Structures are given as C-alpha cells and as structure tokens.
C-alpha cells in the first residue's frame, strides 16, 4: 500500500508539472484530495485510480498532456474516460485489490454528476475552483470536497456498491467542517431544494462512526426533499445491503431513490429498454474490464441472463467469489 501510494503521489506531481506547462487547470478529485490532506497515515487508505476534473473545453488539451505522460485512452463510460499507462498489459491483474504491481489508472472527468436514480444531480459548478490557475488545483473548500464525497457515496448506495472506506472518509471530513461549511453543504443546486441525496450517506456514516461530527441536528437540514421511504431505507439498511457483499441482485437497483412515480417509471423504462449509448458502454466495458470479460454470464443476452438467474441461482455472484479465491491462490 505504501509503495502504491508513493507511485500515486509521483504521478500527481508529474500531472501538476505538465499541466502548469500547458496552462491547464486540473482538479484532483476524491482520493487525491484526501491524500493531500494527510487524513490517513501512509499506506492506510487504498486507491484504485486517480480521478481528474477538467473543463469541457480543456479535454483535448488534457488528453495530449496525459499522452506525454504515457497514458492512452481506454473505455469511455459516459461519466469519465479511463486512461491506462501505454506500457500496462491488457490481461487481468495477477493480484486482488489495489496491489502495488497494478497499473495506476486515470479517470478523466468533465462533469461531476450522478443519476439518482434517473434524474441527474450535477455539482460540477460547486467543484470547479473560481480561479483558473494552471496546475493541479484543490477543491474550492472543504464543503466542496465533502459534497463530492457524499454524492459519490449516494451513487454507490443506489447501485449497491457502497464501501466502508467511503463512510470512514465522510466521518473524518465531518470532524473538519465548520458551521459555515455545513450551511454551504446543505444548500441546494441552483436555488432548488437542499441536498436531499446527502442524507442517506450521512446517516450511514453516523451509524458506523457515532463519535464523528455528524449529529441529528445537522441531519435535519438535509431532510427537505428527501422522500420518506428513502429516509426509512437509510435508517434500516445495513452496509451489506448496500454493498457488493449482498449476493442477491435486485432487478431494479436504486428504485428507492425515486422521488415520484414518474421517476420510477423512467427507471423501469431504462432497465427494460436501455439506450444505444448504454448498450455501447456495456460492450466497451466487457472488452476492457477483466472481471466482466471473464464472467461467463456477461456476454449472454438479457433474457438468457434472467432465465439463468431464475434457474441456477446467482452465477455472477458465485463467479466473483471464485475469482477472488483464485487470485488469492495465485
């Protein structure tokens, strides 16, 4: 972990230097920002990749800059473009998790947004710094970083991929927020309702880290706009229910995040009739991600996957466990 962390620090330094030469402002997102704050002892927080945010008009400049650093474009998920070192092998990694021998991937963003579950919550304007000075830039403030961590955790709760480390990040950051930070954090986007989507991850963080700087008084500021069924879900669901530890795969993940029947119907429609862009992204992921490519059910049509799931149980979940065990034996 310490070796990988040092590689990430070195990569961030090189990005900062090259961005300054190109006059390019770049924001180091999430883990990169936490790394610069020294919230964790060396080697204590895992990082799978480096997330970077640039303005849409700077995307091509950023790609040229990253190409000079030896990175080539990979899969474009629609939310971000993944870049891999040109020297990295295309086959599956030989170790499980964020091992030091694995390549450090980059994820290039031009927006920071999450579908919750069908309507998109976009906080890009709150993340980009007011100053466009070139180089690797920090968030505009601690409230902006906390806002992004909360939105990312909310998105992972929706897709049932929440991680305990995310809740720990929230707990550590909560202890460092001032009253003005909390006021800014609760404010809505563009004059709309407060950040209702922040309530579930905050409540989960409080449940697992009760001594952190989150309390019921602060949580009440986020309740307007948050549906009562989502508030109840956040109180009752366990970390297992909201993470990949739960082997049961729901047909409509994230339905509880719908704020009205119209949004619920939009989610059902997207599930039954995925868009062309969603299909293309799925195909690209199957070709690039080893854990998807090696899954025997990933290439099956949807009806065949549903039929196999109904008859054989949970082949995808079993495959994930078997794959992890194979990594350990290897």
For each residue, the residues with C-beta under 8 A, 3 or more apart:
1: 4 5 43 44 46 98 100
2: 5 6 42 43
3: 6 7 100
4: 1 7 8 47 98 99 100 102 104
5: 1 2 8 9 35 42 43 45 47
6: 2 3 9 10
7: 3 4 10 11 100 104
8: 4 5 11 12 32 35 47 50 104
9: 5 6 12 13 35
10: 6 7 13 14
11: 7 8 14 15 50 69 104
12: 8 9 15 16 28 32 35 50 136
13: 9 10 16 17
14: 10 11 17 18 69
15: 11 12 18 19 26 28 50 52 65 66 69 136
16: 12 13 19 20 26 135 136
17: 13 14 20 21
18: 14 15 21 22 65 68 69
19: 15 16 22 24 25 26 62 65 134 135 136
20: 16 17 23 24 134 135
21: 17 18
22: 18 19 61 64 65 134
23: 20 134
24: 19 20 54 58 61 62 65 134 135
25: 19 54 55 58 129 131 132 133 134 135 137
26: 15 16 19 52 53 54 62 135 136 137
27: 52 53 54 127 128 129 136 137 138 139
28: 12 15 32 33 36 50 51 52 136 137 138
29: 32 33 51 52 53 109 112 127 148
30: 33 34 51 148 149 152
31: 34 35 45 47 50 51
32: 8 12 28 29 35 36 47 50 51 52
33: 28 29 30 36 37 138 139 145
34: 30 31 37 39 40 45 145 169
35: 5 8 9 12 31 32 38 40 45 47
36: 28 32 33 138
37: 33 34
38: 35
39: 34 45 169 172 173
40: 34 35 44 45
41: 44
42: 2 5
43: 1 2 5
44: 1 40 41
45: 5 31 34 35 39 40 165
46: 1 97 98 165
47: 4 5 8 31 32 35 50 98
48: 98 105
49: 82 104 105 106 107
50: 8 11 12 15 28 31 32 47 104 105 106 107
51: 28 29 30 31 32 80 106 107 109
52: 15 26 27 28 29 32 62 106 107 108 109
53: 26 27 29 109 110 112 124 127 128
54: 24 25 26 27 58 59 61 62 108 109 110
55: 25 58 59 110 128
56: 59 110 111
57:
58: 24 25 54 55 61 62
59: 54 55 56 62 63 108 110
60: 63 64
61: 22 24 54 58 64 65
62: 19 24 26 52 54 58 59 65 66 108
63: 59 60 66 67 73 108
64: 22 60 61 67 68
65: 15 18 19 22 24 61 62 68 69
66: 15 62 63 69 71 83 106 108
67: 63 64 70 71 72
68: 18 64 65
69: 11 14 15 18 65 66
70: 67 85 86 87
71: 66 67 83 84 85 86 106
72: 67 83 84 85 86
73: 63 76 81 82 83
74: 81 82 83 84 105 288
75: 81 82 281 284 285 287 288 289
76: 73 80 81 82 281 284
77: 80 81 82 281 284 285
78: 277 281
79: 109 111 113
80: 51 76 77 107 108 109
81: 73 74 75 76 77 107 108
82: 49 73 74 75 76 77 105 106 107 108 288
83: 66 71 72 73 74 105 106 107 108
84: 71 72 74 88 103 105 106
85: 70 71 72 88 103 104
86: 70 71 72
87: 70
88: 84 85 103
89:
90:
91: 290
92: 290 291 294
93: 96 99 101 102 290
94: 99 101 327 330
95: 99 101 102 327 330
96: 93 99 324 327 328
97: 46
98: 1 4 46 47 48 102
99: 4 93 94 95 96 102
100: 1 3 4 7
101: 93 94 95
102: 4 93 95 98 99
103: 84 85 88
104: 4 7 8 11 49 50 85
105: 48 49 50 74 82 83 84
106: 49 50 51 52 66 71 82 83 84
107: 49 50 51 52 80 81 82 83
108: 52 54 59 62 63 66 80 81 82 83
109: 29 51 52 53 54 79 80 112
110: 53 54 55 56 59
111: 56 79 122 124
112: 29 53 109 122 123 124 127 148 151
113: 79 120 121 122 123 124
114: 120 121 151 152 154 155 158 197
115: 118 119 120 121 155 158
116: 119 120 121 154 155 158 197 254 257
117: 158 254 255 257 258 263 267
118: 115 258 263 266 267 270
119: 115 116 259 263 266
120: 113 114 115 116
121: 113 114 115 116 151 154 189 197
122: 111 112 113 125 189
123: 112 113 126 127 147 148 151 189
124: 53 111 112 113 127 128
125: 122 128 189
126: 123 140 144 147 189
127: 27 29 53 112 123 124 139 140 144 147 148
128: 27 53 55 124 125 140
129: 25 27 132 133 137 138 139 140
130: 140
131: 25 137
132: 25 129
133: 25 129 137
134: 19 20 22 23 24 25
135: 16 19 20 24 25 26
136: 12 15 16 19 26 27 28
137: 25 26 27 28 129 131 133
138: 27 28 33 36 129
139: 27 33 127 129 142 144 145 148
140: 126 127 128 129 130 144
141: 144 145 181 184
142: 139 145 146 173 176 177 178 181
143: 146 147 177 180 181 182 184 185
144: 126 127 139 140 141 147 148
145: 33 34 139 141 142 148 149 173
146: 142 143 149 150 170 173 174 177 181 185
147: 123 126 127 143 144 150 151 185 195 198
148: 29 30 112 123 127 139 144 145 151 152
149: 30 145 146 152 153 166 169 170 173
150: 146 147 153 154 170 185 195 197 198 201 202
151: 112 114 121 123 147 148 154 155 197 198
152: 30 114 148 149 155 156 166
153: 149 150 156 157 162 166 167 170 201 204
154: 114 116 121 150 151 157 158 197 198 200 201 257
155: 114 115 116 151 152 158 159
156: 152 153 159 160 161 162 163 166 242
157: 153 154 160 162 200 201 204 242
158: 114 115 116 117 154 155 253 254 257
159: 155 156 253 254
160: 156 157 241 242 243 244 246 250 253
161: 156 243 244
162: 153 156 157 166 167 201 204 239 242 243
163: 156 166 167 243
164: 167 168 208 239 243
165: 45 46 168 169
166: 149 152 153 156 162 163 169 170 201
167: 153 162 163 164 170 171 201 204 205 208 209 239
168: 164 165 171 172 208 209
169: 34 39 149 165 166 172 173
170: 146 149 150 153 166 167 173 174 201 202 205 212 214
171: 167 168 174 175 205 208 209 212 213 214
172: 39 168 169 175 176 212
173: 39 142 145 146 149 169 170 176 177
174: 146 170 171 177 202 205 212 213 214
175: 171 172 212 213
176: 142 172 173 213
177: 142 143 146 173 174 181 182 185 213
178: 142 181 182
179: 182 183
180: 143 183 184
181: 141 142 143 146 177 178 184 185
182: 143 177 178 179 185 186 218 221
183: 179 180 186 187
184: 141 143 180 181 187
185: 143 146 147 150 177 181 182 195 198
186: 182 183 194 195 198 221 222
187: 183 184 194 195
188: 191 192 193 194 195 225
189: 121 122 123 125 126 192 195
190:
191: 188
192: 188 189 225
193: 188 196 224 225
194: 186 187 188 221 222 224 225
195: 147 150 185 186 187 188 189 198 222
196: 193 199 222 223 224 225 226 259
197: 114 116 121 150 151 154 200 226 257
198: 147 150 151 154 185 186 195 201 202 222
199: 196 202 203 219 222 223 226 230 231 234
200: 154 157 197 203 204 226 230 231 233 234
201: 150 153 154 157 162 166 167 170 198 204 205
202: 150 170 174 198 199 205 206 214 218 219 222
203: 199 200 206 207 219 234 235
204: 153 157 162 167 200 201 207 208 234 237 239 242
205: 167 170 171 174 201 202 208 209 212 214
206: 202 203 209 210 212 214 215 219
207: 203 204 210
208: 164 167 168 171 204 205 239
209: 167 168 171 205 206 212
210: 206 207
211:
212: 170 171 172 174 175 205 206 209
213: 171 174 175 176 177 218
214: 170 171 174 202 205 206 218 219
215: 206 218 219
216: 219 220
217: 220
218: 182 202 213 214 215 221 222
219: 199 202 203 206 214 215 216 222 223
220: 216 217 223
221: 182 186 194 218
222: 186 194 195 196 198 199 202 218 219 226
223: 196 199 219 220 226 231
224: 193 194 196
225: 188 192 193 194 196 259
226: 196 197 199 200 222 223 230 231
227: 230 231 258 259
228: 231 232
229: 232 233 256
230: 199 200 226 227 233 234 256 257 259
231: 199 200 223 226 227 228 234 235
232: 228 229 235 236
233: 200 229 230 236 237 256
234: 199 200 203 204 230 231 237
235: 203 231 232
236: 232 233
237: 204 233 234 241 242
238: 241 242
239: 162 164 167 204 208 242 243 245
240: 243 245 246
241: 160 237 238 246
242: 156 157 160 162 204 237 238 239 246
243: 160 161 162 163 164 239 240 246
244: 160 161 320
245: 239 240
246: 160 240 241 242 243
247: 314 317
248: 314
249: 253 309 314 316 317
250: 160 253 255
251: 271
252: 255 267 268 271
253: 158 159 160 249 250
254: 116 117 158 159 257 258 267
255: 117 250 252 258 264 267
256: 229 230 233
257: 116 117 154 158 197 230 254
258: 117 118 227 254 255 261 263 264 267
259: 119 196 225 227 230 263
260: 263 264
261: 258 264 265
262: 265 266
263: 117 118 119 258 259 260 266 267
264: 255 258 260 261 267 268
265: 261 262 268 269
266: 118 119 262 263 269 270
267: 117 118 252 254 255 258 263 264 270 271
268: 252 264 265 271 272
269: 265 266 272 273
270: 118 266 267 273 274 275 278
271: 251 252 267 268 274
272: 268 269
273: 269 270
274: 270 271 278 279 282
275: 270 278 279
276: 279 280
277: 78 280 281
278: 270 274 275 281 282
279: 274 275 276 282 283
280: 276 277 283 284
281: 75 76 77 78 277 278 284 285
282: 274 278 279 285 286
283: 279 280 286 287
284: 75 76 77 280 281 287 288
285: 75 77 281 282 288 289 292
286: 282 283 289 292 293 298 299
287: 75 283 284 293
288: 74 75 82 284 285 293
289: 75 285 286 292 293
290: 91 92 93 293 294
291: 92 294 295 320 323
292: 285 286 289 295 298
293: 286 287 288 289 290 298
294: 92 290 291 319 323
295: 291 292 298 316 319 320
296: 299 315 319
297: 300 305 308 315 316 319
298: 286 292 293 295
299: 286 296
300: 297 304 305 308
301: 304 305
302: 305 306
303: 306 307
304: 300 301 307 308
305: 297 300 301 302 308 309
306: 302 303 309 310
307: 303 304 310 311
308: 297 300 304 305 311 312 315
309: 249 305 306 312 313 314 315 316
310: 306 307
311: 307 308
312: 308 309 315
313: 309 318
314: 247 248 249 309 317 318
315: 296 297 308 309 312 318 319
316: 249 295 297 309 319 320
317: 247 249 314 320 321
318: 313 314 315 321 322
319: 294 295 296 297 315 316 322 323
320: 244 291 295 316 317 323 324
321: 317 318 324 325
322: 318 319 325 326
323: 291 294 319 320 326 327
324: 96 320 321 327 328
325: 321 322 328 329
326: 322 323 329 330
327: 94 95 96 323 324 330
328: 96 324 325
329: 325 326
330: 94 95 326 327
